[in-house]
Amino acid sequence: MAPGNSVSGPSRQLVFSGCRELYRPSAMDATEFRNFGKAAVDYIADYLENLRDRPVLPSVEPGYLQELIPKVAPQEPEKWQDVLADMERVIMPGVTHWHSPHFHAYYPTANSYPGIVGEMLSAGIGCIGFSWITSPACTELEVAMMDWLGKLIQLPQEFLNCSDGPGGGVIQGSASESTLVGLLAAKQRTVRRVQVLHPEWDEATIKGKLVAYSSDQSNSSIEKAGLLGSMPMRLLPTDDKCRLRGTTLEQAIKSDQEKGLIPCYVVATLGTTGTCAFDCLEELGPICNKEDVWLHVDAAYAGSAFICPEFRHLMAGVNYADSYTFNPHKWMLVNFDCSAMWLKDSQYLVDAFSVDRIYLKHRHQDRAPDYRHWQIPLGRRFRSIKLWMVLRLYGVEGLQQHIRRQVGLAKEFETLLRGDSRFEIVTETSMGLVCFRLKGPDTLTKKLHDRLMARKNIYIIAATFKDKHILRFAVCSRMTESRDIQFAWEEIRGQAEQILLGNDADDDILVHNCKTYSRLKYNMIRNDCPSNGLKINGTANGQA
Ligand SMILES: Cc1ncc(COP(=O)(O)O)c(C=O)c1O
């Protein structure tokens, strides 16, 4: 209690003794934190170092964890040693090991020692950098890192924070957020433009006419952005290489214009989730620019490869884009979350998202970005520390080596497949992804996948391609080596052999597993159920 706020007599006693009674020293002091922190770092290092020995998929049933922990939070503080020990007892049995060298599902999610330490340091500072004044370093490092990164992939100058114009880069939590943020900025720009042409239309009328486009191969998050942003998202058909072509977009735009609708937003994908296909940006871009339609480029996974000059031709046409995103948290060794987004004109975002209050103002607001205007939440983490750590501790060469190594491992797997005439490769191997199937009816490939899922030695997922059942093999973990590719191949080849020999006797285990899966309520897992239509991430057309 502050001096002067005196409480006398018994009530004072009561307050103080009451405080003493209620007050405990915090659960952990700095000395204990040092010990706990060091033990946790050891635990993480041991976990990652020995990950190859753990089954990549867990064997638990839904609800397993409820049996292992009390129904309510502990009344008394516990010892950190006991809590840390429970990582093995409670948590690890239910972990799908995304960084196992045998994880080949979805796409990679990044994990590196510099990235982990970056997370720790960011948590240690624990600031909420929604404006420059709330932690100048948080904003300024992000501005600088987005420029480092933009220059590294050779984005046109106008996207960079250091350009003279209104362009700039920001770190979002995910590519999904970037797509939604792009859509909202596009909406803002289109409404402003149409208001000039049709002053008699109110904003609601204009918004009701807006339409967005992407391909039927785009990630589920694109369709979701349309839902969240109340803009119909047309998922246009792709060519035989799963690419969205200019003529398809042009026809769709024309058809909507004839109906009195207003094309507003296009999302092109560089590296689709299903087969890692690249939309034809050089065809789409000029159409978007001519029609004044915002072009957003989603390069969530493949975008990391553009740090290597030999892959940069795949981003040709990026100069037409209004916004561009890729996820260093996928393939560039920066732990989740770190989705890099650049805009050619950030003012549309600032206009769309600016809600001011007196407590948010500060006297430097015209001299540095207040990133709260560039994103959906108010609060924001100090994510750029992770990027800074990774860029400095790997260096550009180290990161390029990582990408090239993984592309090389995918080629190695492809070569093994090509050497066995019972398999076919269904799309050109692209980046770290190989799409293949067993020749013959779909049931063979389905059975193969069922068996692999039941055995849990490797984790791969299925998809559909031209109405055929296929398997996707992605090189994901930074710890995957040539011996792991051999291991995966032996596992796949061996199980295929059993199926082709008609040795399906033990396939009832699979039925059991499948029943378990179908009870799971999480989309990602449910869609991986060996017996369902096998979609990635849950959209109807077999694409994520
Ligand atoms: C092409 C593509 N876009 C977007 C996403 C979604 O990424 P995020 O989880 O960062 O929203 C994915 C996820 O795999 C993807 O492959």
The ligand as a Gaussian input file, in Angstrom:
#p B3LYP/6-31G(d) Opt

LIG

0 1
 C       -0.132000     -22.978000     -51.121000
 C       -0.554000     -22.810000     -49.697000
 N       -1.142000     -21.668000     -49.320000
 C       -1.527000     -21.449000     -48.049000
 C       -1.317000     -22.403000     -47.075000
 C       -1.768000     -22.117000     -45.677000
 O       -0.668000     -21.693000     -44.939000
 P       -0.833000     -21.127000     -43.445000
 O       -0.966000     -22.308000     -42.569000
 O        0.401000     -20.321000     -43.192000
 O       -2.061000     -20.298000     -43.428000
 C       -0.704000     -23.616000     -47.416000
 C       -0.474000     -24.655000     -46.421000
 O        0.110000     -25.670000     -46.656000
 C       -0.301000     -23.817000     -48.758000
 O        0.290000     -24.946000     -49.144000

